[in-house]
Amino acid sequence: MKMKPLVYFVFLLGCVSGFAQNTELFERGKEFYKNESYQQAIDSWEKIIDNGEASANLYFNLGNAYYKLNKIGPGIYYYEKALQLKPGDADITNNLAFAENARIDIIEPLPKSLFNRWYQSVTGLFSMDGWALVNVISILLFTALFLLYYFAMTESKKRMFFAGAMVALISGIVSLSLAFTLYNTESDKQTAIIFSERIEVKSEPRMGSSTAFVLHEGTKVQITAEDGDWYRIKLADGKDGWAPVAAMKEL
């Protein structure tokens, strides 16, 4: 029992030491980047990921460094990882668009209905955790406003607090629904970025099968099935086929 404080102290000391080390690696990477030593910057920043820490800012900087080295696949991969943690960020979105313009493959997405475009724009405002936070705030606000309504002494205040409580309740229901929708979408939809310079997508999960189409570095694909060392992939334009697992990296 007497050893517990010592164990907690050692644990805390390890956490502080790890944080300080990661901060030093990040700042060192920034200096390498400023000096155009992009590979050294990448090496420093990827050590932070190896240490079990990640952030949108770290992924964004890694994307920039890879893009500077004309490594489109890893660049797009890290921009996409940054957007997962910080949806809708203007800088990340703009840099991702520049990197995507450098790809060889031009994939025209299947047309979407007006409702689908609107729905995606709304759900994309926040991440799943962001919508969950909106839900918690809305429910707390609803509770406070309902209590104010219950104890209000005048009719005008009762109407005002009741209307506010209803708005907060609707906001809570909508945000909860969107959080669950994003959770289900992220759980069901596996995506990856092609890292190989060029791959032949096959009609069956074996090298001897016929080639369905060819893809190049940086293209984003959806994984729909797995068979040994092969993924069945689908493109935004509806094409699908089998590609080696080693040719891509999952987001």
C-alpha positions as CSV (number, residue, x, y, z in Angstrom):
1,M,0.0,0.0,0.0
2,K,2.8,2.4,0.8
3,M,4.2,2.0,-2.7
4,K,1.1,3.5,-4.4
5,P,2.2,7.2,-4.2
6,L,5.6,6.3,-5.7
7,V,3.9,4.4,-8.5
8,Y,1.6,7.4,-9.3
9,F,4.6,9.7,-9.2
10,V,6.6,7.5,-11.6
11,F,3.6,7.3,-13.9
12,L,3.0,11.1,-13.9
13,L,6.7,11.7,-14.4
14,G,6.6,9.3,-17.5
15,C,3.6,11.2,-18.9
16,V,5.3,14.6,-18.5
17,S,8.5,13.3,-20.0
18,G,6.7,11.8,-23.0
19,F,4.8,15.1,-23.6
20,A,8.1,17.1,-23.4
21,Q,9.8,14.7,-25.8
22,N,6.9,14.9,-28.3
23,T,6.9,18.7,-28.0
24,E,10.6,18.8,-28.7
25,L,10.2,16.5,-31.7
26,F,7.4,18.7,-33.1
27,E,9.4,21.9,-32.8
28,R,12.5,20.2,-34.3
29,G,10.4,19.1,-37.2
30,K,9.2,22.6,-37.7
31,E,12.8,23.8,-37.9
32,F,13.6,21.1,-40.4
33,Y,10.6,22.2,-42.5
34,K,11.6,25.8,-42.5
35,N,15.0,24.8,-43.7
36,E,13.4,22.7,-46.5
37,S,14.7,19.5,-44.9
38,Y,11.4,17.9,-45.5
39,Q,12.4,14.3,-45.0
40,Q,14.0,15.1,-41.7
41,A,10.9,16.9,-40.7
42,I,8.8,13.9,-41.6
43,D,11.1,11.6,-39.6
44,S,10.7,13.8,-36.5
45,W,6.9,14.1,-36.7
46,E,6.4,10.4,-37.4
47,K,8.3,9.6,-34.2
48,I,5.5,11.4,-32.4
49,I,2.9,9.1,-34.0
50,D,5.1,6.1,-33.0
51,N,4.9,7.5,-29.4
52,G,1.1,7.2,-29.6
53,E,0.2,10.8,-30.0
54,A,-1.6,12.4,-32.9
55,S,-3.4,15.6,-33.7
56,A,-4.9,17.4,-36.7
57,N,-2.0,19.9,-36.7
58,L,0.6,17.1,-36.7
59,Y,-1.2,15.3,-39.6
60,F,-1.5,18.6,-41.5
61,N,2.2,19.3,-41.2
62,L,3.1,15.8,-42.3
63,G,0.8,16.2,-45.4
64,N,2.6,19.5,-46.2
65,A,6.0,17.9,-45.9
66,Y,5.1,14.9,-48.1
67,Y,3.5,17.2,-50.7
68,K,6.7,19.2,-50.8
69,L,8.6,16.0,-51.6
70,N,6.0,15.3,-54.4
71,K,4.8,12.2,-52.6
72,I,1.2,12.6,-53.4
73,G,-0.1,9.4,-51.8
74,P,1.2,10.1,-48.2
75,G,0.4,13.8,-48.6
76,I,-3.3,13.1,-49.3
77,Y,-3.4,10.4,-46.7
78,Y,-2.3,12.8,-43.9
79,Y,-4.5,15.6,-45.1
80,E,-7.4,13.2,-44.9
81,K,-6.4,12.1,-41.4
82,A,-6.2,15.7,-40.4
83,L,-9.8,16.3,-41.7
84,Q,-11.1,13.3,-39.7
85,L,-10.0,15.1,-36.5
86,K,-10.9,18.6,-37.7
87,P,-13.7,18.5,-40.3
88,G,-14.3,21.5,-42.4
89,D,-11.0,23.2,-41.6
90,A,-10.3,25.7,-44.5
91,D,-6.5,25.2,-44.5
92,I,-6.6,21.5,-44.5
93,T,-9.4,21.4,-47.2
94,N,-7.5,23.8,-49.5
95,N,-4.2,21.9,-49.2
96,L,-6.0,18.6,-49.8
97,A,-7.5,20.1,-53.0
98,F,-4.1,21.1,-54.2
99,A,-2.7,17.6,-53.5
100,E,-5.7,16.0,-55.3
101,N,-5.1,18.1,-58.3
102,A,-1.6,16.6,-58.6
103,R,-3.1,13.0,-59.0
104,I,-3.1,11.2,-62.3
105,D,-6.5,9.6,-61.9
106,I,-9.5,11.8,-62.4
107,I,-12.5,10.2,-60.7
108,E,-15.9,11.8,-61.5
109,P,-18.3,11.0,-58.6
110,L,-21.7,9.7,-59.3
111,P,-24.3,12.5,-59.3
112,K,-26.0,13.1,-55.9
113,S,-29.5,14.4,-55.2
114,L,-30.0,17.9,-53.8
115,F,-31.1,16.3,-50.5
116,N,-27.9,14.2,-50.3
117,R,-25.7,17.2,-51.0
118,W,-27.5,19.2,-48.3
119,Y,-27.3,16.4,-45.8
120,Q,-23.6,15.8,-46.3
121,S,-22.9,19.6,-45.9
122,V,-24.8,19.6,-42.6
123,T,-23.2,16.4,-41.2
124,G,-19.8,17.6,-42.3
125,L,-20.0,20.7,-40.0
126,F,-18.7,18.6,-37.1
127,S,-17.1,15.2,-36.4
128,M,-19.0,12.5,-34.6
129,D,-17.5,13.7,-31.3
130,G,-18.5,17.3,-32.2
131,W,-22.1,16.4,-32.7
132,A,-22.1,14.4,-29.5
133,L,-20.9,17.5,-27.7
134,V,-23.6,19.6,-29.3
135,N,-26.1,17.0,-28.0
136,V,-24.8,17.2,-24.4
137,I,-24.9,21.0,-24.5
138,S,-28.4,21.0,-26.0
139,I,-29.8,18.7,-23.3
140,L,-28.2,20.7,-20.5
141,L,-29.7,23.9,-22.0
142,F,-33.1,22.2,-22.4
143,T,-33.0,21.2,-18.7
144,A,-32.1,24.7,-17.5
145,L,-34.7,26.4,-19.7
146,F,-37.4,23.9,-18.7
147,L,-36.7,24.6,-15.0
148,L,-36.8,28.3,-15.7
149,Y,-40.1,27.8,-17.4
150,Y,-41.5,25.8,-14.5
151,F,-40.6,28.4,-11.9
152,A,-41.3,31.5,-14.0
153,M,-43.9,33.8,-12.5
154,T,-45.3,35.5,-15.6
155,E,-46.9,34.2,-18.7
156,S,-44.5,36.0,-21.0
157,K,-41.5,34.5,-19.4
158,K,-43.1,31.1,-19.4
159,R,-43.7,31.3,-23.2
160,M,-40.1,32.5,-23.8
161,F,-38.5,29.8,-21.7
162,F,-40.8,27.1,-23.1
163,A,-40.0,28.1,-26.7
164,G,-36.2,28.1,-25.9
165,A,-36.5,24.7,-24.2
166,M,-38.3,23.2,-27.3
167,V,-35.6,24.6,-29.6
168,A,-32.9,23.1,-27.4
169,L,-34.7,19.7,-27.3
170,I,-35.0,19.6,-31.1
171,S,-31.3,20.5,-31.4
172,G,-30.5,17.7,-29.0
173,I,-32.5,15.2,-31.0
174,V,-31.1,16.3,-34.3
175,S,-27.5,16.3,-33.0
176,L,-27.9,12.8,-31.5
177,S,-29.2,11.5,-34.7
178,L,-26.3,13.0,-36.7
179,A,-23.8,11.6,-34.2
180,F,-25.2,8.1,-34.6
181,T,-25.4,8.5,-38.4
182,L,-21.7,9.5,-38.6
183,Y,-20.8,6.6,-36.2
184,N,-22.6,4.1,-38.4
185,T,-21.1,5.6,-41.6
186,E,-17.5,5.6,-40.2
187,S,-18.0,2.0,-38.9
188,D,-19.3,0.7,-42.2
189,K,-17.2,2.7,-44.6
190,Q,-13.6,1.7,-44.8
191,T,-11.5,4.0,-47.0
192,A,-7.9,3.9,-48.1
193,I,-5.4,5.9,-50.2
194,I,-3.4,4.3,-52.9
195,F,0.3,4.5,-52.0
196,S,1.8,2.6,-55.0
197,E,2.8,4.6,-58.0
198,R,0.7,2.4,-60.3
199,I,-1.5,-0.6,-59.7
200,E,-3.6,-2.9,-61.8
201,V,-7.0,-3.5,-60.3
202,K,-8.1,-7.0,-61.0
203,S,-11.5,-8.6,-61.7
204,E,-10.7,-11.3,-59.2
205,P,-8.4,-11.5,-56.1
206,R,-5.5,-13.1,-57.8
207,M,-2.6,-11.8,-60.0
208,G,-3.5,-14.0,-63.0
209,S,-7.0,-12.5,-63.4
210,S,-7.9,-9.9,-66.0
211,T,-7.2,-6.2,-65.3
212,A,-10.3,-4.2,-64.7
213,F,-8.7,-0.8,-64.6
214,V,-5.5,1.0,-63.5
215,L,-5.0,3.3,-60.5
216,H,-2.2,5.6,-59.5
217,E,-0.8,7.1,-56.3
218,G,-3.1,9.3,-54.2
219,T,-6.5,8.0,-55.3
220,K,-9.0,7.5,-52.6
221,V,-10.9,4.2,-52.6
222,Q,-13.6,2.5,-50.5
223,I,-12.9,-1.0,-49.2
224,T,-15.9,-3.2,-49.5
225,A,-14.5,-6.7,-48.9
226,E,-11.3,-8.6,-48.0
227,D,-9.8,-11.9,-49.3
228,G,-6.4,-12.7,-48.0
229,D,-3.9,-10.2,-49.3
230,W,-6.5,-8.5,-51.5
231,Y,-9.1,-5.8,-50.9
232,R,-12.2,-5.3,-53.0
233,I,-12.3,-1.6,-53.7
234,K,-14.9,0.8,-55.1
235,L,-14.4,4.2,-56.6
236,A,-16.6,7.2,-56.4
237,D,-17.6,6.7,-60.0
238,G,-19.0,3.2,-59.2
239,K,-16.1,1.1,-60.6
240,D,-14.9,-1.8,-58.5
241,G,-12.3,-4.5,-58.5
242,W,-9.6,-6.2,-56.4
243,A,-6.3,-4.7,-55.4
244,P,-3.3,-5.8,-53.2
245,V,-3.5,-4.7,-49.6
246,A,0.1,-3.6,-49.7
247,A,-0.7,-1.1,-52.4
248,M,-2.7,1.1,-50.1
249,K,-3.0,2.5,-46.6
250,E,-6.3,2.6,-44.7
251,L,-7.5,5.8,-43.2
